[in-house]
Amino acid sequence: MTNSDYDTVDRALAERYSCRGFLPDRVPGETLRALFASAQRTASWCNSQAWQVTLVSADDAAEFGDALTAWVASGKPQVMDIDPPTRYEGVYQERRRGAGFALYNAVGVERDDTEGRMRQMAENFRFFGAPHVAVISSPKSLGPYGAVDCGAYVSSLLTVAQSLGLATIAQAAIAMYSDFVHDHLDIPDDRNIVCAVSIGYADDAHPANGFRTERTDVDGVVVGLG
């Protein structure tokens, strides 16, 4: 099968990864506009386009990260707008652990190094040094369907960013402290904090960018493909 459009999309999906070490260089404004304009074409339930993006850049992104990191380090309780998974079991737990162990191995953190794992986890709250952070929120009134729409939007955003030569990581960690995010970014309480997407250019020398997660074979997830 030969199709240049398919090949381009397939390559973007295959080469995309979650970047955990960014260069400080800002993305040009016209590139960011192209990124978000393309992602805006994402399909949604009843064309509701549930997503709202609060984009924080440069010094404001760094200040946001410092403030969030301090909030978490102070021991504040987690407050989430959307209930997290109750537990990971079976293959879902295996995949989760596999990704975590691969990351810790890449950055030289031993499995029994609790302090080292916590340090790496804390990097989520400074957005791994990314110069741009897009916070995605959805109307509470749309419930799970709004969150589904936002998930589709985030997937589009990641794929388009890859096609533009940008590095990204989608981060649910920010949603664990939704109360702080609402207050710091003045996001109305009638919206759910879904996640953040950190955007920039990858630091290829960073060890955290040296590993890739695995994907299950298509026959393991699609019933009736033949």
N, C-alpha and C positions, 0 to 999 in steps of 0.2 A: 504494500500500500504506500503510495507516494502522494503527499499533499503538503505543500509548503506551509499552509496555515496551521495544519495539525502539528507538523514538525516543530514549528515555532512555539506553540502552546505547550506541547509535550516537553520540549527542552526546558522551558521556563519552569515547569512543575518539577522536572527531574533535578534541576540544578539549584532550586531554592532550598534554603536551610534557615534555621533559626540562628541569627547572628547574636553572639554574646560578647562581642568586643568591637566597638565602633571607633573610627577615626573622628576627630573633632570637626572636620570640614563640614560646613553647611551645604545642603542641597540647594541649587539655584531655585528661585521662586517659580520660574516658568516650568521647571521639571516637576515641582510639587503640584502645581496647578494641573499639569497633564496627568499626573498620577491620580489625583482625586477626581478629575473630570471623567477619566476612563472608568474608575471604580464605581462612579455614580450610576453607571448603566446596569448595575447588578439587579437581577430579578428579585422581587419581593412579593409577599402575600398581598393580593388586591392592589398591587403597586403602592403600598403604604410607605415604602422607603423609610423604615422605622429608625434607621441610624441617624445619629447626630454626631459630628466630629468636633472635638475641641482640640485644636492643634497648638502645641506649646513648643517654642523653638529657642535655640541658642541659650543666652543667659537665663531666660525664664525657665527653660527645660532643666538646666543645671540647678537652679534654685528650687524648682519643684522637686527634683530628685533628692536634694539635700534635706529639704523639709520633710518629705515622706520618709526618708531613711531615719531621721531623728524621731519622728512620730512612732515608727515601728520599734526602734531601739528602746524607747521609753517604756515599752511594755503595754501600750494601749491595746485594749481588746479588739478582736476582729469584728467588724460590722459589715455585712455583705447585703447588697440589695437583692441578689439572686442566690438562692440556696445552692451550696456546692454539692458535689457528689457525696452520697452518704458513705460510700466505700468503693474501693477498687477490688475486684475479685477476678480469679481465673486469668484468662488471657489478657484482660485489661490491666491487671496488676503486673503481669509479666512484662508487658510492653512499657508500662510506667517505670518499673524498676530498671529495665534494660536501658532506657534513655538516660535515667539518672546516673547509673553506674558508668555509662559511657562518658558522660560529661565530667564526672569526678575523676575518672581515669585520665581524661585529656588534660585537666588542669592540675593533676598531681595530688589529688585529695584521696587518702585511703578510706576504705569503707567504714573503718571504726573511728575516723576523725570527725567527731560530731561538730567540733568548733569550725573545722575547715568547711564542712558542708553548710553551716550557718553563714559563714562569710560569703560563700558562693551564692547562696540564696539571697543574701542582702543586696547583691548586685542587681537583682530585679528592680529594686526600689530606686536605684539611680539610673535605671534604664540602660545599663551596660555602657554608659558614656555616649549614648546616641544624641545627636544635636537636635532631633525632632521627635516629639512624642505626640501621637494622635490618640486621644481618649475617646472611646466609642461608648455612647449611651443610647438607651431605648426608652420610649414612653412606658411607664408602669402599666398604663391602661391596655397595652397590647399584649402583656403577659408573655408566655413562652414563644408565641409567634413573632413578637418583636425581637426576641433574642435570636431566634432562628434567622430572621432577616439580617441581623447584625453579623451572625456567623458567616452568612453568604457574602456579605459586604467585605468582611475581613479577608476571606479567601481571595476575593477579587483583588483587593488592595495588595496582598502579598505577591500575587502572580504578576500583576502589572508592574509593581516595583522591581521585580526580578528582570522583567523585560527592559526596564529603563537603566539597568546596571546598579540598582540600589539594593542595600541589605536591609533586612527587617527581622523583627521577632514579635509575635503576638504574645501578650502577657496577661494572664488572668490574675497574677499576683496582686496587681493594683486594686482589683475588685474586692480583695479581702479587707481593705480599709476604705470602703466606699464613703463613709462619713467624712473622712479627711479630704477625699477627692472632691466631693460635693462642695465643701467649704472653701478649699484652696482655689478651685477653678470656677467657683460661682455657678455650678451646674445645678439647675432646679431640682428640688426633691421629688418632683413628679416624674423623674427619669431614673432608670436603673443604670448604674455603672456596669458595663459589660466586660470591658477589657481595655488594654492599651496596645498600640502598635508602635514600637520604636523604629525609627527610620534614619538611615544615613548611609555611610560607606563603610564596608567591612575593614577591620584591621586584620589583614591576612596573617600577620605574625602572631596574633593572639592565640594561645593554645586552645581556648574554648571553641575556636572556629575550625579546629582541625578534625572534628568528628562529625559523623552523619548518623541520623537515626534510620532504622530499617522500616520497610513497609511490607505488610502481609501480601502474599500473592493474590491476584484478583480472584482466583478460584476459591480462595479461603473466605471471601466476603460476599461474592455474588452467586446466588442460587439460581440455577436454570440457564446459565450462560451457554452451556453445551460445549 
